[in-house]
């Protein structure tokens, strides 16, 4: 975590020529573009348009046709897809019931919502170099996150906090979906995401005292 925070501080310092609050901007990118979407929040209602409803209806049918899924599985997949978590819209993993094109549509919608919440200079910064650097850092150390114990998946970090849509920080999602969408919208990007570090198959178990200390360290009571 200290290494990630150090990289963000360097990133903010090196891009100081832009007269914007970069901490505030990074929080917007994390919470809106890489975030989950709550349909009851005003700024996120744009995600839930007629096209989204049609896509969600198709996803419901696809999930319903899979007889191997339990009721809990169906509830998890559809519940998370309804708030915009792209893993469930993808064609990847045993939880994906959509396609690459659907994921791109969802990501493009999230990008448009982000842009609607940006000042002109913030958008210019992201298009010129900011988003490219964010993609570099949000994916590079994703595999090393362990809190408060080993997690089922790695989670990307922006400005010191974990993002909610972990799938969007994977190399696969960045290469297949984010980079094409961003390029199409005029953003400078790298050719591909950095190769992610392999996560240890097993992490040393924490004692209850160590786990409590980690939770307090990260603001959990």
C-alpha positions as CSV (number, residue, x, y, z in Angstrom):
1,X,0.0,0.0,0.0
2,X,2.8,2.4,0.8
3,X,4.4,1.8,-2.6
4,X,1.0,2.6,-4.3
5,X,0.5,5.8,-2.3
6,X,4.1,6.9,-3.2
7,X,3.4,6.3,-6.9
8,X,0.2,8.5,-6.7
9,X,2.2,11.3,-5.0
10,X,4.8,11.2,-7.7
11,X,2.0,11.2,-10.3
12,X,0.3,14.3,-8.8
13,X,3.6,16.2,-8.5
14,X,4.8,15.4,-12.1
15,X,1.5,16.7,-13.5
16,X,1.4,19.9,-11.4
17,X,1.3,22.2,-14.5
18,X,-2.5,21.6,-14.8
19,X,-4.2,24.1,-12.5
20,X,-6.7,21.6,-11.1
21,X,-7.3,19.7,-7.8
22,X,-5.9,16.3,-8.9
23,X,-6.8,14.5,-5.6
24,X,-10.4,15.5,-6.2
25,X,-10.2,14.5,-9.9
26,X,-8.7,11.1,-9.0
27,X,-11.6,10.5,-6.6
28,X,-14.1,11.3,-9.4
29,X,-12.4,8.8,-11.7
30,X,-12.3,6.1,-9.0
31,X,-15.9,6.6,-7.7
32,X,-17.6,7.3,-11.1
33,X,-15.6,5.6,-13.9
34,X,-14.3,2.7,-11.8
35,X,-17.2,2.7,-9.4
36,X,-20.4,0.7,-8.9
37,X,-23.6,2.5,-9.8
38,X,-26.5,2.9,-7.6
39,X,-29.7,3.5,-9.6
40,X,-31.2,5.7,-6.8
41,X,-28.4,8.3,-7.1
42,X,-29.1,11.2,-9.4
43,X,-25.7,11.3,-11.1
44,X,-26.0,7.6,-12.0
45,X,-29.5,7.6,-13.5
46,X,-28.0,8.1,-17.0
47,X,-26.8,4.6,-16.9
48,X,-30.3,3.2,-16.6
49,X,-31.7,4.3,-19.9
50,X,-33.8,2.3,-22.4
51,X,-30.7,0.7,-23.9
52,X,-29.5,-0.4,-20.5
53,X,-33.0,-1.9,-19.7
54,X,-33.0,-3.9,-22.9
55,X,-29.5,-5.2,-22.3
56,X,-30.4,-6.1,-18.7
57,X,-33.5,-8.0,-20.0
58,X,-31.3,-10.0,-22.4
59,X,-28.9,-10.8,-19.5
60,X,-31.8,-12.0,-17.3
61,X,-32.9,-14.4,-20.1
62,X,-29.3,-15.7,-20.5
63,X,-28.9,-16.2,-16.8
64,X,-32.4,-17.9,-16.5
65,X,-31.5,-20.3,-19.2
66,X,-28.6,-21.7,-17.2
67,X,-30.1,-24.5,-15.1
68,X,-26.8,-25.0,-13.1
69,X,-27.2,-21.7,-11.3
70,X,-28.7,-21.6,-7.8
71,X,-31.2,-19.0,-6.7
72,X,-28.3,-17.3,-4.8
73,X,-26.2,-17.3,-8.0
74,X,-28.9,-15.7,-10.0
75,X,-29.5,-13.1,-7.4
76,X,-25.8,-12.2,-7.2
77,X,-25.3,-11.9,-10.9
78,X,-28.4,-9.9,-11.7
79,X,-28.2,-7.8,-8.6
80,X,-24.6,-6.7,-9.3
81,X,-25.3,-6.3,-13.1
82,X,-28.1,-3.9,-12.2
83,X,-25.7,-1.5,-10.6
84,X,-23.2,-1.6,-13.4
85,X,-20.5,-4.0,-12.3
86,X,-19.0,-5.1,-15.7
87,X,-17.8,-8.5,-14.7
88,X,-21.4,-9.9,-14.9
89,X,-21.9,-8.3,-18.4
90,X,-18.7,-9.8,-19.8
91,X,-18.0,-13.1,-21.6
92,X,-15.3,-13.9,-19.0
93,X,-15.3,-16.3,-16.0
94,X,-18.1,-18.4,-14.8
95,X,-20.0,-15.3,-13.8
96,X,-20.0,-13.6,-17.2
97,X,-23.2,-13.9,-19.3
98,X,-22.7,-11.1,-21.8
99,X,-20.2,-10.1,-24.4
100,X,-17.2,-7.9,-25.1
101,X,-19.5,-5.4,-27.0
102,X,-21.9,-5.2,-24.1
103,X,-19.1,-4.4,-21.7
104,X,-17.8,-1.7,-24.0
105,X,-21.3,-0.1,-24.0
106,X,-21.4,-0.1,-20.2
107,X,-17.9,1.3,-19.9
108,X,-18.7,4.0,-22.5
109,X,-21.8,5.0,-20.5
110,X,-19.7,5.2,-17.3
111,X,-17.2,7.4,-19.2
112,X,-19.9,9.7,-20.4
113,X,-21.2,10.1,-16.8
114,X,-17.7,10.9,-15.6
115,X,-17.2,13.5,-18.3
116,X,-20.4,15.2,-17.4
117,X,-19.0,15.7,-13.9
118,X,-15.7,17.1,-15.1
119,X,-14.4,20.7,-15.6
120,X,-13.0,21.4,-19.0
121,X,-9.4,21.4,-17.7
122,X,-9.9,18.2,-15.8
123,X,-11.1,16.5,-19.0
124,X,-8.2,17.9,-21.0
125,X,-5.8,16.5,-18.4
126,X,-7.3,13.1,-18.5
127,X,-7.4,13.0,-22.3
128,X,-3.8,14.1,-22.7
129,X,-2.0,11.9,-20.1
130,X,-4.0,11.5,-16.9
131,X,-6.1,8.5,-17.8
132,X,-3.1,6.8,-19.4
133,X,-1.2,7.1,-16.1
134,X,-4.2,6.0,-14.1
135,X,-4.6,2.8,-16.1
136,X,-0.9,2.1,-15.6
137,X,-1.0,2.4,-11.9
138,X,-4.5,1.0,-11.2
139,X,-3.6,-2.3,-12.8
140,X,0.1,-2.7,-12.0
141,X,-0.1,-3.5,-8.2
142,X,-3.6,-5.0,-8.3
143,X,-2.5,-8.5,-7.6
144,X,-0.7,-7.7,-4.4
145,X,-3.6,-6.4,-2.4
146,X,-4.3,-8.3,0.8
147,X,-6.8,-6.8,3.3
148,X,-7.6,-7.9,5.9
149,X,-6.7,-11.3,4.7
150,X,-6.3,-12.9,1.2
151,X,-9.0,-11.9,-1.2
152,X,-10.6,-14.0,-3.9
153,X,-9.6,-11.3,-6.5
154,X,-7.0,-8.5,-6.7
155,X,-8.4,-5.0,-6.4
156,X,-7.0,-1.9,-8.1
157,X,-6.3,1.2,-6.0
158,X,-6.7,4.9,-7.0
159,X,-5.5,7.7,-4.8
160,X,-5.1,5.3,-1.9
161,X,-8.5,3.7,-2.0
162,X,-9.7,0.5,-3.5
163,X,-12.1,0.8,-6.5
164,X,-15.5,-0.8,-6.4
165,X,-15.5,-2.4,-9.9
166,X,-12.5,-4.7,-9.5
167,X,-13.0,-6.2,-13.0
168,X,-12.3,-2.9,-14.6
169,X,-8.7,-3.0,-13.2
170,X,-7.7,-6.3,-14.6
171,X,-5.3,-6.4,-17.6
172,X,-7.9,-8.3,-19.6
173,X,-10.6,-5.7,-19.1
174,X,-8.3,-2.8,-19.7
175,X,-6.8,-4.3,-22.9
176,X,-10.1,-5.7,-24.4
177,X,-12.5,-3.0,-23.3
178,X,-11.2,0.1,-21.6
179,X,-8.4,1.0,-24.0
180,X,-10.6,0.7,-27.2
181,X,-13.4,2.8,-25.5
182,X,-11.0,5.4,-24.3
183,X,-9.2,5.7,-27.7
184,X,-12.5,6.0,-29.5
185,X,-13.3,8.9,-27.2
186,X,-10.0,10.8,-27.8
187,X,-8.0,9.7,-24.8
188,X,-4.2,9.0,-25.0
189,X,-3.6,5.4,-23.8
190,X,-0.9,2.9,-23.7
191,X,-0.9,0.0,-26.2
192,X,-1.7,-2.5,-23.4
193,X,-1.9,-2.7,-19.6
194,X,1.2,-3.7,-17.7
195,X,1.5,-7.4,-16.9
196,X,0.1,-8.0,-13.4
197,X,2.0,-9.6,-10.6
198,X,1.0,-13.1,-9.8
199,X,-0.8,-13.3,-6.5
200,X,0.4,-15.8,-4.0
201,X,-1.8,-18.9,-3.9
202,X,-1.8,-18.7,-0.1
203,X,-1.1,-15.9,2.2
204,X,0.0,-16.4,5.9
205,X,-3.1,-16.5,8.1
206,X,-3.5,-13.5,10.3
207,X,-4.3,-13.8,14.0
208,X,-7.4,-12.0,15.3
209,X,-5.2,-9.3,16.8
210,X,-3.3,-8.8,13.5
211,X,-6.6,-8.7,11.5
212,X,-8.1,-6.1,13.9
213,X,-4.9,-4.0,13.6
214,X,-5.1,-4.1,9.8
215,X,-8.8,-3.1,9.9
216,X,-8.1,-0.1,12.1
217,X,-5.2,0.9,9.9
218,X,-7.5,1.1,6.9
219,X,-10.3,2.9,8.8
220,X,-12.5,0.0,9.7
221,X,-13.8,-0.3,13.3
